[in-house]
Amino acid sequence: MSTVIECQGLGVNYGDFSALRDFDLHLPEGRAAVLVGPNGAGKSSCLKVLAGLESESAGRVEVLGHRPKSAPRQWRAQMGVMPEHLGLFDALSIEEHLSLSAGLYGIAMAETGRRSAELLNLLGLAEGKTRFAAACSYGMRKKTALALAILHAPKLLILDEPFEGLDPASCETVLALLNALKLRGTSLIVSSHMLMHVERLADEVLLLDGGVVVWRSAARAEGELRAHYLEVVKAKELPALEWIL
C-alpha cells in the first residue's frame, strides 16, 4: 500500500502566530484521515499546505511524492481540492463550472457530459444546473465544489468541511460517496465538525486544539471521538443574560 501523504513535524506560522505545529501524519492510499477541533485549531491551515496553497513554516511534508508548494503542474491533476471558501465563480452556472473544470483536466466532451450528469443527479443538482453560483444556496454551492473536486477521478481528495451546510439526506449521500471512493483506492484528508459523520468515514481521527494534535485514534468505536472531543472543547456555561431573559 503506497503512501499518499507523509508529514513530520509540520508547522504553519502567520507572522508571530503559530497556527499549526509538530503535525505528523502517514496516510496510505484508500484511507481517510479526518481533522476535528474547534474553530481556529489549525485544520484549514494544514489542508492549505497539503494542497500547495500555502508553504509550511517547519517540518517535512510530501504529498503524492512531492513537496506541495514546489510540485510540478501535473501533480495537481492527481488531487481534488474543496477549499474553505469553495472557489466558485458567481457568474458561472453549476454546469458551466463542471465543463470548465473538465476542460482544464483534458476530459473529452462526451465523458464530461456523462460524469457531470451522474454527479449532478447524485448530489441533487440536476434541476438547478443552469443556475448561476451567485443565485445558489450555500448547500448547492458546497455540493458544486465537491463535484468539481471529484470530476477528474483524483487519487487524493482534500476537503474542508464537506458536510457543513448540507441537509441530512445530502450528508448521507456525500458520506456514501466518499466511502465508495475510499474502496476504489482514493485517499482522503478532511476537516469536519460533524462528529457523527466523522465516525463513519475516518480511518484515523486527529483532534487539534491550539494548533497541536491533542488526541488521535484509528478506532471508530461509537462515542469514543465525541467523549475525547468534549474533554478538550468544553461548552461554555450559559451566563445570566438578564438583558435578554
Secondary structure, 3 states (H helix, E strand, C coil): CCEEEEEEEEEEEECCEEEEEEEEEEEECCCEEEEECCCCCCHHHHHHHHCCCCCCCEEEEEECCECHHHCCHHHHCCEEEECCCCCCCCCCEHHHHHHHHHHHCCCCHHHHHHHHHHHHHHCCCHHHCCCEHHHCCHHHHHHHHHHHHHCCCCCEEEEECCCCCCCHHHHHHHHHHHHHHHHCCCEEEEECCCHHHHHHHCCEEEEEECCEEEEEECCCCCCHHHHHHHHHCCCCCCCCCCCCC
